[in-house]
Each structure stands twice: as structure tokens, then as C-alpha cells.
Amino acid sequence: MKNDPQFIYLIPLGDVGDKHLEIIAESIQEQFSLAVKIATNQGIPAYALDAVRQQYNSNLILRKLIDTAAPDALKVLGVTQVDLFNPIFSFVFGEAQFKGKGAIISSYRLRGNPDSAPKIGCPPLISRLEKEAIHELGHTFGLKHCADPDCVMQYSVGLECADRKFSYFCPACRELMIWHLSTDLFLRA
């Protein structure tokens, strides 16, 4: 149908580099075989700031992203540089609505400790952002965490785990992704 959601929207929230967004968009298109649109920057999500913690509540941001999604949005992915938390974890690299429409990622913790010397061979920030974007969007399509340490759906306990895994699905998760995607699009038709 003509009005069915067909795009994954990247929604910048604050100071997010255009080049980073373009690279993330290309990676998402490659992994999900869906067109990606980069939306207008929505600014830092001040409504989600917890003044005591000095962090931003990812649940509140997700709710707003979903509530304000464009009519042709199949999925929405917020991208920000602020420090995120949710009520269960003291911080998160990102969060997604499982089998839902929305996800968010942040570069804040993915940058690592700015005071420590960079490790030889450590992937740049953009690689971490790509992996986190694909991981969180995978959850929106119904993928759970994977036991394969190389799979993008492997749970990242910290930056070392995030750096070790690839930016694509293992064969088992790829098959599940294809199945979830075809089922989701079939149900919308």
C-alpha cells in the first residue's frame, strides 16, 4: 500500500555530525535492505534530563520519538551525544522498543574515557555507533541478544565487547532478521 511505513528514520538529537549520520545510514541500509531518511535535528532532549543524575532518561526519549514519528516511518532511531540511562541501568549505549518502532543510541559512553590513551587498533567512534545502531534496530525487528561473540546482536557489557564484535548479523541472526522483516512487511500489506 502507498501509505505503509517504508523508511527507517535517523533523528539527530543535539550535536551529531552529518558525516556520522550518513555513514550510519549507509550501514543500516546495507544490513536491513531498507531506505533510510535523515530527519531534521530535534535538539538536545531537555525534557528527558534527570537533574539529580545529570543524565537523560532513554525511556522518555523513546516515547517522544515514537509519538512524533513521520507517517512513513517503519522505524525511528534517535542519535545523540548525551549520557543516557534507564531505570534498570546506570547508563546505556542505546535502547530499543523490542518488536516496536523506536530505538536510540548515544555516542557519550561509546567515545570511551577521554583521559586515557587510545589503544592500538581501537575502532573509531563511528564503528561503535554503526554497531549500536544495527544492534538496537535489530531489537525493534524482534531479535534478541546472540551468544555468538562476533555477532552485532551480542550484548556489549563494555567497550571491549563492542569493539570485538562485527557490524553485521551472524548467519542465524541474519535468517531471523529476514524472517522478521518479511513477516512484519507482510502483516502491513
Backbone as numpy.savetxt, mean C-alpha at the origin, in Angstrom:
# Nx Ny Nz CAx CAy CAz Cx Cy Cz
-19.61 -3.50 -17.54 -20.45 -2.31 -17.54 -19.57 -1.06 -17.54
-20.09 -0.02 -18.14 -19.31 1.19 -18.31 -18.96 1.88 -16.99
-19.84 1.86 -16.00 -19.61 2.57 -14.75 -18.95 1.71 -13.68
-18.59 0.46 -14.01 -17.94 -0.39 -13.02 -16.57 0.18 -12.65
-16.18 0.04 -11.38 -14.84 0.49 -10.98 -13.78 -0.25 -11.79
-12.79 0.50 -12.26 -11.79 -0.10 -13.12 -10.37 0.32 -12.82
-10.17 1.25 -11.92 -8.83 1.78 -11.68 -8.40 1.60 -10.24
-7.08 1.50 -10.07 -6.49 1.64 -8.74 -6.01 3.08 -8.66
-6.47 3.79 -7.65 -6.07 5.18 -7.47 -4.96 5.27 -6.43
-3.89 5.99 -6.78 -2.86 6.36 -5.81 -3.21 7.75 -5.34
-3.33 7.91 -4.03 -3.74 9.20 -3.48 -2.63 9.73 -2.58
-1.87 10.73 -3.06 -0.83 11.30 -2.21 -1.44 12.09 -1.06
-0.86 11.91 0.12 -1.30 12.60 1.33 -0.10 13.32 1.94
0.16 14.53 1.48 1.32 15.28 1.97 2.46 15.25 0.98
3.67 15.44 1.50 4.86 15.59 0.67 5.33 14.24 0.13
4.75 13.82 -0.97 5.10 12.56 -1.62 5.63 12.92 -3.00
6.81 12.45 -3.32 7.44 12.80 -4.59 6.70 12.23 -5.79
6.55 13.05 -6.82 5.88 12.61 -8.05 6.59 11.42 -8.69
7.92 11.43 -8.66 8.69 10.33 -9.26 8.40 9.02 -8.50
8.34 9.09 -7.16 8.00 7.91 -6.37 6.62 7.39 -6.75
5.66 8.29 -6.89 4.30 7.87 -7.26 4.26 7.20 -8.63
5.01 7.76 -9.58 5.04 7.18 -10.93 5.65 5.77 -10.91
6.71 5.58 -10.16 7.35 4.26 -10.07 6.43 3.26 -9.37
5.78 3.69 -8.30 4.83 2.82 -7.59 3.68 2.45 -8.53
3.17 3.42 -9.27 2.07 3.16 -10.20 2.47 2.13 -11.25
3.66 2.24 -11.80 4.15 1.27 -12.80 4.24 -0.14 -12.20
4.74 -0.22 -10.99 4.89 -1.52 -10.33 3.53 -2.15 -10.05
2.58 -1.34 -9.62 1.22 -1.84 -9.35 0.58 -2.34 -10.65
0.72 -1.57 -11.72 0.16 -1.99 -13.02 0.76 -3.32 -13.45
2.05 -3.48 -13.24 2.73 -4.71 -13.63 2.23 -5.91 -12.82
2.04 -5.74 -11.52 1.67 -6.86 -10.66 0.18 -7.20 -10.71
-0.67 -6.20 -10.92 -2.12 -6.43 -10.87 -2.79 -6.37 -12.24
-2.06 -5.96 -13.27 -2.62 -5.82 -14.62 -3.87 -4.95 -14.64
-3.83 -3.88 -13.85 -4.92 -2.91 -13.79 -4.34 -1.51 -13.98
-5.11 -0.64 -14.59 -4.67 0.74 -14.79 -4.65 1.48 -13.46
-3.68 2.39 -13.33 -3.51 3.18 -12.10 -3.64 4.65 -12.45
-4.39 5.37 -11.63 -4.49 6.82 -11.75 -3.89 7.45 -10.50
-3.14 8.52 -10.70 -2.59 9.27 -9.57 -3.51 10.46 -9.33
-4.11 10.50 -8.15 -5.09 11.53 -7.81 -4.39 12.82 -7.35
-5.18 13.84 -7.15 -4.69 15.11 -6.61 -4.26 14.91 -5.17
-3.18 15.58 -4.79 -2.67 15.49 -3.43 -3.72 16.01 -2.44
-4.02 15.18 -1.44 -5.03 15.53 -0.43 -4.44 16.24 0.79
-3.12 16.39 0.84 -2.46 17.04 1.97 -2.32 16.09 3.16
-1.55 16.54 4.13 -1.34 15.73 5.34 -2.68 15.53 6.03
-3.00 14.30 6.42 -4.31 14.00 7.03 -4.39 14.45 8.50
-4.48 15.76 8.71 -4.50 16.32 10.07 -5.61 15.74 10.93
-6.73 15.36 10.31 -7.87 14.78 11.04 -7.51 13.47 11.74
-6.43 12.83 11.34 -6.05 11.52 11.90 -4.91 11.62 12.92
-4.44 12.84 13.21 -3.33 13.01 14.15 -3.79 12.74 15.58
-3.06 11.87 16.25 -3.26 11.63 17.68 -2.24 12.53 18.38
-2.72 13.58 19.03 -1.84 14.59 19.61 -0.93 14.02 20.70
-1.40 13.04 21.44 -0.59 12.44 22.50 0.55 11.62 21.90
0.24 10.79 20.93 1.23 9.90 20.32 2.10 10.60 19.28
1.61 11.71 18.73 2.26 12.40 17.61 2.43 11.45 16.41
1.38 10.65 16.20 1.31 9.74 15.06 -0.09 9.87 14.46
-0.25 9.28 13.27 -1.51 9.38 12.55 -2.20 8.02 12.53
-3.50 8.02 12.87 -4.28 6.79 12.96 -4.63 6.30 11.55
-4.04 5.16 11.18 -4.25 4.64 9.83 -5.69 4.22 9.59
-6.40 3.80 10.63 -7.81 3.41 10.48 -8.66 4.60 10.04
-8.41 5.77 10.62 -9.18 6.97 10.26 -8.88 7.39 8.82
-7.61 7.27 8.43 -7.23 7.64 7.07 -7.88 6.69 6.07
-7.83 5.39 6.38 -8.47 4.40 5.49 -9.95 4.70 5.29
-10.64 4.98 6.39 -12.08 5.27 6.31 -12.34 6.46 5.38
-11.53 7.51 5.53 -11.72 8.71 4.69 -11.41 8.40 3.22
-10.33 7.65 2.96 -9.99 7.29 1.58 -11.13 6.52 0.92
-11.70 5.59 1.65 -12.78 4.76 1.11 -14.05 5.59 0.90
-14.37 6.44 1.87 -15.59 7.26 1.78 -15.53 8.29 0.66
-14.33 8.73 0.31 -14.20 9.78 -0.71 -13.65 9.24 -2.04
-13.65 7.93 -2.22 -13.11 7.32 -3.44 -13.91 7.75 -4.67
-13.20 7.91 -5.76 -13.83 8.23 -7.04 -14.75 7.09 -7.47
-15.83 7.38 -8.19 -16.77 6.33 -8.61 -16.12 5.23 -9.46
-15.06 5.55 -10.20 -14.43 4.53 -11.03 -13.24 3.84 -10.33
-13.15 4.00 -9.00 -12.05 3.40 -8.24 -12.41 1.98 -7.82
-11.63 1.02 -8.31 -11.75 -0.35 -7.84 -11.08 -0.46 -6.48
-9.91 0.17 -6.34 -9.14 0.22 -5.09 -8.53 1.60 -4.96
-8.26 2.01 -3.72 -7.56 3.26 -3.45 -6.38 2.97 -2.53
-5.25 3.59 -2.82 -4.06 3.43 -2.01 -3.53 4.81 -1.65
-3.62 5.15 -0.38 -3.04 6.40 0.10 -1.54 6.23 0.29
-0.78 7.26 -0.06 0.67 7.25 0.10 1.05 8.51 0.86
1.73 8.33 1.99 2.07 9.47 2.84 3.47 9.32 3.40
3.94 10.37 4.08 5.24 10.33 4.73 5.10 10.46 6.25
3.87 10.48 6.77 3.66 10.64 8.21 3.77 9.29 8.92
4.03 9.33 10.21 4.17 8.12 11.03 2.78 7.56 11.34
2.53 6.33 10.92 1.22 5.70 11.09 1.20 4.72 12.26
0.03 4.61 12.89 -0.21 3.59 13.90 -1.64 3.12 13.73
-1.95 1.99 14.35 -3.34 1.61 14.52 -3.50 1.13 15.96
-4.71 0.95 16.44 -4.88 0.62 17.86 -4.19 -0.67 18.31
-3.83 -1.55 17.39 -3.20 -2.81 17.76 -1.67 -2.69 17.78
-1.10 -1.91 16.87 0.36 -1.80 16.74 0.83 -0.38 17.02
2.02 -0.26 17.59 2.57 1.05 17.89 2.97 1.82 16.63
3.24 1.09 15.54 3.45 1.72 14.25 3.17 0.68 13.17
2.87 1.17 11.97 2.68 0.29 10.81 3.35 0.92 9.59
3.89 0.06 8.71 4.41 0.53 7.43 3.23 0.87 6.52
2.14 0.14 6.70 0.94 0.32 5.92 -0.19 -0.50 6.50
-1.36 -0.32 5.95 -2.53 -1.06 6.42 -3.52 -1.16 5.26
-4.31 -2.23 5.28 -5.31 -2.42 4.23 -6.60 -2.95 4.82
-7.66 -2.70 4.12 -8.97 -3.26 4.43 -9.02 -4.61 3.72
-8.97 -5.71 4.48 -8.94 -7.05 3.90 -10.18 -7.29 3.05
-9.97 -7.66 1.79 -11.04 -7.85 0.80 -11.90 -6.60 0.65
-11.29 -5.47 0.87 -12.02 -4.21 0.78 -11.47 -3.31 -0.31
-11.72 -2.03 -0.17 -11.39 -1.07 -1.22 -10.12 -0.28 -0.94
-9.75 -0.13 0.33 -8.70 0.82 0.65 -7.47 0.27 1.32
-6.36 0.98 1.10 -5.09 0.68 1.74 -4.31 1.99 1.86
-3.33 1.97 2.75 -2.45 3.12 2.92 -1.04 2.63 3.22
-0.05 3.37 2.74 1.35 3.09 3.07 2.03 4.40 3.45
3.11 4.27 4.23 3.86 5.45 4.65 5.36 5.22 4.48
6.05 6.24 4.05 7.51 6.17 3.91 8.21 6.44 5.24
7.49 6.88 6.25 8.11 7.32 7.50 9.05 6.28 8.10
8.56 5.09 8.37 9.38 4.03 8.97 10.19 3.27 7.92
9.78 3.35 6.66 10.49 2.65 5.60 11.82 3.33 5.26
11.98 4.58 5.67 13.24 5.28 5.45 14.36 4.72 6.32
14.00 4.08 7.42 15.01 3.58 8.35 15.46 4.68 9.29
16.46 4.40 10.06 17.00 5.36 11.02 17.94 6.32 10.29
17.57 7.59 10.21 18.41 8.54 9.47 19.77 8.77 10.14
19.90 8.42 11.43 21.16 8.62 12.13 22.16 7.49 11.92
21.67 6.34 11.43 22.58 5.21 11.23 23.14 5.24 9.81
24.33 4.68 9.68 24.96 4.63 8.36 24.21 3.63 7.48
24.00 3.94 6.21 23.31 2.99 5.33 24.13 1.72 5.15
23.44 0.58 5.13 24.11 -0.69 4.93 24.42 -0.87 3.45
25.52 -1.53 3.18 25.91 -1.82 1.80 24.83 -2.72 1.19
24.37 -2.36 0.02 23.37 -3.17 -0.68 21.94 -2.98 -0.17
21.73 -2.04 0.75 20.38 -1.81 1.28 19.52 -1.17 0.19
18.34 -1.74 -0.09 17.50 -1.17 -1.14 17.06 0.25 -0.80
16.89 1.05 -1.81 16.43 2.42 -1.57 14.98 2.45 -1.11
14.57 3.60 -0.65 13.20 3.80 -0.16 12.16 3.39 -1.18
12.36 3.71 -2.43 11.34 3.42 -3.45 11.07 1.93 -3.56
12.09 1.10 -3.41 11.91 -0.35 -3.46 11.02 -0.80 -2.30
11.24 -0.26 -1.13 10.42 -0.59 0.04 8.98 -0.12 -0.17
8.81 1.07 -0.74 7.46 1.58 -1.00 6.72 0.71 -2.01
7.41 0.28 -3.06 6.79 -0.60 -4.05 6.30 -1.89 -3.39
7.15 -2.50 -2.59 6.79 -3.76 -1.92 5.60 -3.56 -1.00
5.63 -2.48 -0.23 4.54 -2.24 0.71 3.23 -1.96 -0.03
3.29 -1.22 -1.13 2.09 -0.93 -1.93 1.48 -2.22 -2.47
2.30 -3.08 -3.05 1.80 -4.34 -3.61 1.27 -5.24 -2.50
1.98 -5.29 -1.37 1.56 -6.10 -0.22 0.18 -5.67 0.27
0.02 -4.39 0.53 -1.26 -3.90 1.09 -2.39 -4.05 0.06
-2.13 -3.77 -1.19 -3.17 -3.98 -2.21 -3.51 -5.46 -2.33
-2.52 -6.33 -2.16 -2.79 -7.78 -2.14 -3.83 -8.13 -1.10
-3.73 -7.51 0.08 -4.73 -7.75 1.13 -6.13 -7.30 0.69
-6.21 -6.18 -0.05 -7.53 -5.71 -0.49 -8.18 -6.69 -1.45
-7.36 -7.48 -2.13 -7.88 -8.50 -3.04 -8.07 -9.86 -2.37
-7.82 -9.92 -1.06 -8.08 -11.14 -0.32 -6.88 -12.03 -0.04
-5.68 -11.56 -0.33 -4.49 -12.35 -0.03 -4.08 -12.18 1.43
-3.71 -13.30 2.05 -3.22 -13.28 3.43 -1.70 -13.29 3.40
-1.09 -13.23 4.59 0.36 -13.30 4.66 0.85 -14.66 4.18
1.99 -14.66 3.53 2.57 -15.86 2.91 3.77 -16.33 3.72
3.97 -17.64 3.77 5.11 -18.22 4.49 6.41 -18.14 3.69
6.33 -17.91 2.39 7.51 -17.82 1.54 8.25 -16.51 1.86
9.49 -16.59 2.39 10.21 -15.36 2.79 10.55 -14.43 1.62
10.48 -14.93 0.39 10.77 -14.10 -0.77 9.53 -13.40 -1.35
8.35 -13.87 -0.97 7.09 -13.36 -1.53 6.76 -11.98 -0.97
6.23 -11.13 -1.80 5.83 -9.79 -1.37 4.75 -9.85 -0.29
4.02 -10.97 -0.19 2.97 -11.09 0.83 3.51 -11.61 2.17
4.81 -11.86 2.26 5.43 -12.22 3.54 5.28 -11.03 4.49
4.92 -11.30 5.75 4.78 -10.25 6.75 6.16 -9.69 7.09
6.29 -8.39 7.06 7.58 -7.75 7.38 7.58 -7.30 8.83
8.37 -8.01 9.64 8.52 -7.65 11.05 9.31 -6.36 11.17
10.23 -6.15 10.26 11.07 -4.95 10.27 11.64 -4.71 8.88
12.54 -3.76 8.80 13.11 -3.39 7.50 13.92 -4.50 6.87
14.61 -5.30 7.69 15.41 -6.40 7.11 14.51 -7.39 6.38
13.34 -7.68 6.94 12.38 -8.58 6.27 11.86 -7.94 4.99
11.57 -6.66 5.07 11.06 -5.94 3.89 12.12 -5.92 2.78
13.37 -5.73 3.15 14.44 -5.68 2.15 14.71 -7.04 1.52
14.52 -8.10 2.29 14.84 -9.45 1.81 13.85 -9.94 0.75
12.58 -9.60 0.90 11.59 -10.15 -0.02 11.58 -9.42 -1.36
10.98 -10.07 -2.35 10.88 -9.50 -3.69 9.65 -8.59 -3.78
9.55 -7.85 -4.86 8.41 -6.94 -5.06 7.32 -7.58 -5.92
7.27 -8.91 -5.91 6.25 -9.62 -6.67 5.77 -10.85 -5.89
4.66 -11.41 -6.35 4.03 -12.55 -5.69 4.78 -13.85 -6.01
4.83 -14.76 -5.03 5.33 -16.10 -5.29 4.31 -16.80 -6.21
4.64 -17.93 -6.81 3.69 -18.60 -7.71 2.33 -18.90 -7.07
2.32 -19.33 -5.81 1.04 -19.65 -5.15 0.19 -18.39 -4.95
0.82 -17.31 -4.48 0.07 -16.06 -4.28 -0.36 -15.46 -5.61
0.47 -15.60 -6.64 0.11 -15.11 -7.98 -1.16 -15.80 -8.46
-1.25 -17.13 -8.29 -2.45 -17.87 -8.70 -3.66 -17.42 -7.89
-3.49 -17.25 -6.59 -4.59 -16.76 -5.75 -5.02 -15.36 -6.17
-4.03 -14.51 -6.48 -4.33 -13.14 -6.91 -5.15 -13.15 -8.19
-4.74 -13.96 -9.14 -5.48 -14.06 -10.41 -6.90 -14.54 -10.15
-7.05 -15.53 -9.29 -8.38 -16.05 -8.97 -9.23 -14.98 -8.28
-8.67 -14.31 -7.26 -9.43 -13.26 -6.56 -9.81 -12.13 -7.50
-8.88 -11.73 -8.34 -9.14 -10.64 -9.29 -10.23 -11.02 -10.28
-10.17 -12.22 -10.84 -11.18 -12.63 -11.80 -12.54 -12.79 -11.13
-12.56 -13.31 -9.91 -13.81 -13.45 -9.16 -14.41 -12.08 -8.84
-13.55 -11.17 -8.39 -14.01 -9.83 -8.03 -14.59 -9.11 -9.25
-13.88 -9.17 -10.37 -14.37 -8.50 -11.57 -15.61 -9.18 -12.14
-15.69 -10.52 -12.02 -16.86 -11.25 -12.48 -18.09 -10.85 -11.67
-17.94 -10.72 -10.36 -19.07 -10.36 -9.51 -19.56 -8.94 -9.78
-18.67 -8.07 -10.26 -19.05 -6.70 -10.56 -19.74 -6.57 -11.91
-19.56 -7.57 -12.78 -20.11 -7.49 -14.14 -21.62 -7.72 -14.15
